[in-house]
Amino acid sequence: MSLFDIKDKMDALVKELNQHSYNYYVLAMPTIADYEFDKKLEELSKLEKEHPEFADADSPTLKVGGEITKTFTTVKHRWPMLSLGNTYNEQDLRDFDERVRKTIGESFEYVCELKFDGLSISLTYEDTRLVRAVTRGDGTKGDDVTTNVKTINNIPHKLKNEEVPPLFEIRGEIFMHRAAFERLNKEREELGEIQYANPRNFAAGTVKMQDSKEVARRPLDCFLYSLNTDKNYFKTHWESLQTLKSWGFNVSGNSKLAGSIDEVLVFIKQWETERFKLSYDIDGIVIKVNSYAQQQELGFTAKSPRWAISFKFKAEEVETILEKVTYQVGRTGAVTPVANLKPVQLAGTTVKRATLHNANEIERLDLYEGDSVFVEKGGEIIPKIINVNMDKRKAGALKIIYPTVCPECQSELIRKEGEVAFYCPNDEACPPQIVGKIQHFIGRKAMNIDGLGDETIETFYQKGLVKHISDLYTLHEKAEELKTLERFGERSIENMLKGIEQSKQMPFEKVLFGLGIRYVGETVAKKLAFGTKNIDKLSIASLEELTAIDEIGQRIAESIIEYFGNPEHLHQIGLLKSYGLQFEAIENEIALQSDKLTGKTFVISGVFENYSREELKDLIESNGGKILSGISAKLNYLLAGDNMGPSKLDKAKKLNIPLIAEGDLLEMLK
Ligand code: IVH
């Protein structure tokens, strides 16, 4: 192969693997078998070693400990996890009822339940303890995701009640509340990361993550809805639901007994509208015959029970006119197209706008001005344009073309390789970027400045009072000018100035996060602050030094180097320093418990049984050992847990680095 061919091959692998992991994590629609994925990843990793000059900053081999290099142990289900037949209208449902009555006669009840829109999970309890959590998989076998599921608060690890069957399996649905989804997705947007399409995909992506710490950070919830045991302990499904509740399981309070299919239909009608008042998504109603004896009589088809069925809600869809497409510039400069619609009622709210995500989406829809479009609010929170009603396209309508220059400052837009978004590179003078950056700085998670809000920043910017973050700290000199602003009383000015003054005491990691460096979120800011100790060291750190810090990969490191390579940024930091902001990390020195590991280096990878990675790190450091971020010839030990990434393993083997387990580490400390 010529060098050109090799580079092409590597580029193609990066692109392909990133697409697969996007399909897997974001869309929750895997497009490749795990094994194939790992093989391709290995191939790429090998090529990168042979030709580091062609290695791509966006390579999936760099994304350790988080998203991709993932394999789970496959576990066979003791009782297969079947699916449900679907119905979409009243007639289908009456047909189902007819079939049921033919087999079991007229005397029976239904249980109506909400159909939670998440991913199903099977939990095994032995002697009151949760021993295993397995995904549905293909229905016969699924992935063992116990460690991740244990981070979900309302799934008990041990039951208080000793009177439960010695072995049972309980099934339910893991999901994410809409509010948490929106908050986390917004965080991802701010960090320039890909956003999840809906709470279900976010929940599914989370349960399949390698890093249980990250899973714990993402609030998941779970409703349980069925019980499997070897013996029959109960006569009816309803009775078992009530009992599960008394054992400490989170069982929905919204289920209902129904005496006839007409009562079921009333329940469905009720939830068709009330579902929008829930804090989570449901996509339908599940109807189950209550008596276990009757369930047995009805039996199963190859795929699903004959005693249960689901009624799926229609994703609400309306047709309206696309008035125009506008482009929003975010604080990172990403330019997002927004469809402005003729206002229309949809799923209980008036919809005026729909997201168009990026330039590719405009292309996909092939949009023209004035098009009549179908808008849907299904699993997605933000309304989405599904397609165009071509019959109504007006002759001579103009095609919508994504701009080549920034709509706010006319700078030429750029698109980084491997990314879908276009960016405005003019971060120093593009108004929404400046305002957005200052708003980010004062935000709750950054400097949390009392008495200052987003709108105030907008006004200050328009009046020429602030152009940089540092201008906030000279506002006290402009008190007279502030008083002339509308809605600005003496009291509120005083409050604001006090808030600004107090923010000077915020710790370095908050200041660093507040600066809004691309890819530097809250956690990364902390790692950087404590990893480099102060801004002077951080600003001159090399790529190697940065990537040696725990959790800092190449992409983040490059972004930091780029940020500090800009003299304007250094000037601003100089000003902030002179105003008294904190640029030194204050960390409680680790008290050395022993020096048993002095001079030894470790990399921690995978998921462990008894300790979290953070705990292991503390344990190593407090005994004098050092944690390295990547595997190199310098490394002494690889502390390997379950589900370690294959590329790491591969690298360690090649370099002959000893693999040790949790227990070996404890032995070393004895
Ligand atoms: S009972 C034999 N009850 O819907 C199948 N499933 O389409 C027993 N689901 O795989 C499933 N809410 O993931 C049942 N209240 C509920 C449910 C529910 C959501 C999901 C579940 C199942 C899928 C079937």
Boltz pocket constraint, residues with backbone or C-beta under 6 A from the ligand:
constraints:
  - pocket:
      binder: B
      contacts: [[A, 81], [A, 82], [A, 83], [A, 84], [A, 113], [A, 114], [A, 115], [A, 116], [A, 117], [A, 118], [A, 119], [A, 120], [A, 136], [A, 172], [A, 173], [A, 225], [A, 226], [A, 286], [A, 304], [A, 305], [A, 308], [A, 310]]
      max_distance: 6.0
